[in-house]
Amino acid sequence: MTKETIAFIGLGSMGGQMARHLMDAGYALRVYARRAEAAAPFVAHGATACATPAEAARGADFIVTNVTTTQDVENVLLGADGVIHGARRGAICVDHSTISAQATRGIAARLAEAGIEMVDAPVSGGPTRAEDATLSIMVGGTDANVAKVRPLLEALGTTITHVGGIGTGQVAKACNQIVQVVNIQGIAEAMLYASRNGADLDKVLAAISQGLAGSRMLDQMGPKMAHRDFAAGIEARLHDKDFGMIAEAVEAAGLDLPAIALVKRQLSALMAQGWGHDDTSSLFRVIEAQQKG
């Protein structure tokens, strides 16, 4: 039996996998993508292609977005052809993008004026866990709205945490990115230190991975650095985007968080080298290039 109708906006490497799981779970999809070819595989399996976000939202019970930047979310939800002009009163927007918490609250307030609800639900795990439907999902919204969207989220992830009110999912995602990328920078420094002191990097990793230094990031990023495999798992440009947003929020809050400032500089240097489409393990190459002698 077909479940509710979902308007799905954003069919990239993450969003496309998520849309597929929702179709497999029995939801009827109305899809919008800037490139028609991105929507074609879903249309071939029964989704309805729509010309604008507003058109996709018409008649939908839920509107799911997974786009790149805060401005992208504002455009697809509030723009001239945005969801706000097509969605019915009582529909719920579920935003899986990683964007500003403050902007999320502002977007939700604008939608509420039109009788449209919103839940922020950024995800962690990358394309691999999106493909496996094992994402970690950090959720902000009212208890009632989160309860309504939980069946959708359960089709996408295995760890679903209701953090608090609207915007708190984005706060948790920012914390996730801080811990993750500061860790990657630390791994890069450790690998360079080991290399310059003549140690076998694989053996160093074996020695430290089972101790208190062990982590998922060490297991993932250490071997990539040791073997100079910088093919993207998650493209570094996305972490650079996130840290730019986090740095702005930190400054606005009047906080002095030095590790965030350092990692933002390193990510900016990575981007300047033209490595934005490579893996964030490329922070190892950045710190190599910065050494003298």
PEURZI-V881405 format. One record per residue. N is the residue number from 0. RES is the residue in three letters. SS is DSSP state (H for helix, E for strand, C for the rest). Layout:
n:N res:RES ss:SS
n:N res:RES ss:SS
This chain:
n:0 res:MET ss:C
n:1 res:THR ss:C
n:2 res:LYS ss:C
n:3 res:GLU ss:C
n:4 res:THR ss:E
n:5 res:ILE ss:E
n:6 res:ALA ss:E
n:7 res:PHE ss:E
n:8 res:ILE ss:E
n:9 res:GLY ss:C
n:10 res:LEU ss:C
n:11 res:GLY ss:C
n:12 res:SER ss:C
n:13 res:MET ss:C
n:14 res:GLY ss:H
n:15 res:GLY ss:H
n:16 res:GLN ss:H
n:17 res:MET ss:H
n:18 res:ALA ss:H
n:19 res:ARG ss:H
n:20 res:HIS ss:H
n:21 res:LEU ss:H
n:22 res:MET ss:H
n:23 res:ASP ss:H
n:24 res:ALA ss:C
n:25 res:GLY ss:C
n:26 res:TYR ss:C
n:27 res:ALA ss:E
n:28 res:LEU ss:E
n:29 res:ARG ss:E
n:30 res:VAL ss:E
n:31 res:TYR ss:E
n:32 res:ALA ss:C
n:33 res:ARG ss:C
n:34 res:ARG ss:C
n:35 res:ALA ss:H
n:36 res:GLU ss:H
n:37 res:ALA ss:H
n:38 res:ALA ss:H
n:39 res:ALA ss:H
n:40 res:PRO ss:H
n:41 res:PHE ss:H
n:42 res:VAL ss:H
n:43 res:ALA ss:H
n:44 res:HIS ss:C
n:45 res:GLY ss:C
n:46 res:ALA ss:C
n:47 res:THR ss:E
n:48 res:ALA ss:E
n:49 res:CYS ss:C
n:50 res:ALA ss:C
n:51 res:THR ss:C
n:52 res:PRO ss:H
n:53 res:ALA ss:H
n:54 res:GLU ss:H
n:55 res:ALA ss:H
n:56 res:ALA ss:H
n:57 res:ARG ss:C
n:58 res:GLY ss:C
n:59 res:ALA ss:C
n:60 res:ASP ss:C
n:61 res:PHE ss:E
n:62 res:ILE ss:E
n:63 res:VAL ss:E
n:64 res:THR ss:E
n:65 res:ASN ss:C
n:66 res:VAL ss:C
n:67 res:THR ss:C
n:68 res:THR ss:C
n:69 res:THR ss:H
n:70 res:GLN ss:H
n:71 res:ASP ss:H
n:72 res:VAL ss:H
n:73 res:GLU ss:H
n:74 res:ASN ss:H
n:75 res:VAL ss:H
n:76 res:LEU ss:H
n:77 res:LEU ss:H
n:78 res:GLY ss:C
n:79 res:ALA ss:C
n:80 res:ASP ss:C
n:81 res:GLY ss:C
n:82 res:VAL ss:H
n:83 res:ILE ss:H
n:84 res:HIS ss:H
n:85 res:GLY ss:C
n:86 res:ALA ss:C
n:87 res:ARG ss:C
n:88 res:ARG ss:C
n:89 res:GLY ss:C
n:90 res:ALA ss:C
n:91 res:ILE ss:E
n:92 res:CYS ss:E
n:93 res:VAL ss:E
n:94 res:ASP ss:E
n:95 res:HIS ss:C
n:96 res:SER ss:C
n:97 res:THR ss:C
n:98 res:ILE ss:C
n:99 res:SER ss:C
n:100 res:ALA ss:H
n:101 res:GLN ss:H
n:102 res:ALA ss:H
n:103 res:THR ss:H
n:104 res:ARG ss:H
n:105 res:GLY ss:H
n:106 res:ILE ss:H
n:107 res:ALA ss:H
n:108 res:ALA ss:H
n:109 res:ARG ss:H
n:110 res:LEU ss:H
n:111 res:ALA ss:H
n:112 res:GLU ss:H
n:113 res:ALA ss:C
n:114 res:GLY ss:C
n:115 res:ILE ss:C
n:116 res:GLU ss:E
n:117 res:MET ss:E
n:118 res:VAL ss:E
n:119 res:ASP ss:E
n:120 res:ALA ss:C
n:121 res:PRO ss:C
n:122 res:VAL ss:E
n:123 res:SER ss:E
n:124 res:GLY ss:C
n:125 res:GLY ss:H
n:126 res:PRO ss:H
n:127 res:THR ss:H
n:128 res:ARG ss:H
n:129 res:ALA ss:H
n:130 res:GLU ss:H
n:131 res:ASP ss:H
n:132 res:ALA ss:C
n:133 res:THR ss:C
n:134 res:LEU ss:E
n:135 res:SER ss:E
n:136 res:ILE ss:E
n:137 res:MET ss:E
n:138 res:VAL ss:E
n:139 res:GLY ss:E
n:140 res:GLY ss:C
n:141 res:THR ss:C
n:142 res:ASP ss:H
n:143 res:ALA ss:H
n:144 res:ASN ss:H
n:145 res:VAL ss:H
n:146 res:ALA ss:H
n:147 res:LYS ss:H
n:148 res:VAL ss:H
n:149 res:ARG ss:H
n:150 res:PRO ss:H
n:151 res:LEU ss:H
n:152 res:LEU ss:H
n:153 res:GLU ss:H
n:154 res:ALA ss:C
n:155 res:LEU ss:C
n:156 res:GLY ss:E
n:157 res:THR ss:E
n:158 res:THR ss:E
n:159 res:ILE ss:E
n:160 res:THR ss:E
n:161 res:HIS ss:E
n:162 res:VAL ss:E
n:163 res:GLY ss:E
n:164 res:GLY ss:C
n:165 res:ILE ss:C
n:166 res:GLY ss:C
n:167 res:THR ss:H
n:168 res:GLY ss:H
n:169 res:GLN ss:H
n:170 res:VAL ss:H
n:171 res:ALA ss:H
n:172 res:LYS ss:H
n:173 res:ALA ss:H
n:174 res:CYS ss:H
n:175 res:ASN ss:H
n:176 res:GLN ss:H
n:177 res:ILE ss:H
n:178 res:VAL ss:H
n:179 res:GLN ss:H
n:180 res:VAL ss:H
n:181 res:VAL ss:H
n:182 res:ASN ss:H
n:183 res:ILE ss:H
n:184 res:GLN ss:H
n:185 res:GLY ss:H
n:186 res:ILE ss:H
n:187 res:ALA ss:H
n:188 res:GLU ss:H
n:189 res:ALA ss:H
n:190 res:MET ss:H
n:191 res:LEU ss:H
n:192 res:TYR ss:H
n:193 res:ALA ss:H
n:194 res:SER ss:H
n:195 res:ARG ss:H
n:196 res:ASN ss:C
n:197 res:GLY ss:C
n:198 res:ALA ss:C
n:199 res:ASP ss:C
n:200 res:LEU ss:H
n:201 res:ASP ss:H
n:202 res:LYS ss:H
n:203 res:VAL ss:H
n:204 res:LEU ss:H
n:205 res:ALA ss:H
n:206 res:ALA ss:H
n:207 res:ILE ss:H
n:208 res:SER ss:H
n:209 res:GLN ss:C
n:210 res:GLY ss:C
n:211 res:LEU ss:C
n:212 res:ALA ss:C
n:213 res:GLY ss:C
n:214 res:SER ss:C
n:215 res:ARG ss:H
n:216 res:MET ss:H
n:217 res:LEU ss:H
n:218 res:ASP ss:H
n:219 res:GLN ss:H
n:220 res:MET ss:H
n:221 res:GLY ss:H
n:222 res:PRO ss:H
n:223 res:LYS ss:H
n:224 res:MET ss:H
n:225 res:ALA ss:H
n:226 res:HIS ss:C
n:227 res:ARG ss:C
n:228 res:ASP ss:C
n:229 res:PHE ss:C
n:230 res:ALA ss:C
n:231 res:ALA ss:C
n:232 res:GLY ss:C
n:233 res:ILE ss:C
n:234 res:GLU ss:E
n:235 res:ALA ss:H
n:236 res:ARG ss:H
n:237 res:LEU ss:H
n:238 res:HIS ss:H
n:239 res:ASP ss:H
n:240 res:LYS ss:H
n:241 res:ASP ss:H
n:242 res:PHE ss:H
n:243 res:GLY ss:H
n:244 res:MET ss:H
n:245 res:ILE ss:H
n:246 res:ALA ss:H
n:247 res:GLU ss:H
n:248 res:ALA ss:H
n:249 res:VAL ss:H
n:250 res:GLU ss:H
n:251 res:ALA ss:H
n:252 res:ALA ss:C
n:253 res:GLY ss:C
n:254 res:LEU ss:C
n:255 res:ASP ss:C
n:256 res:LEU ss:C
n:257 res:PRO ss:H
n:258 res:ALA ss:H
n:259 res:ILE ss:H
n:260 res:ALA ss:H
n:261 res:LEU ss:H
n:262 res:VAL ss:H
n:263 res:LYS ss:H
n:264 res:ARG ss:H
n:265 res:GLN ss:H
n:266 res:LEU ss:H
n:267 res:SER ss:H
n:268 res:ALA ss:H
n:269 res:LEU ss:H
n:270 res:MET ss:H
n:271 res:ALA ss:H
n:272 res:GLN ss:C
n:273 res:GLY ss:C
n:274 res:TRP ss:C
n:275 res:GLY ss:C
n:276 res:HIS ss:C
n:277 res:ASP ss:C
n:278 res:ASP ss:E
n:279 res:THR ss:H
n:280 res:SER ss:H
n:281 res:SER ss:H
n:282 res:LEU ss:H
n:283 res:PHE ss:H
n:284 res:ARG ss:H
n:285 res:VAL ss:H
n:286 res:ILE ss:H
n:287 res:GLU ss:H
n:288 res:ALA ss:H
n:289 res:GLN ss:C
n:290 res:GLN ss:C
n:291 res:LYS ss:C
n:292 res:GLY ss:C
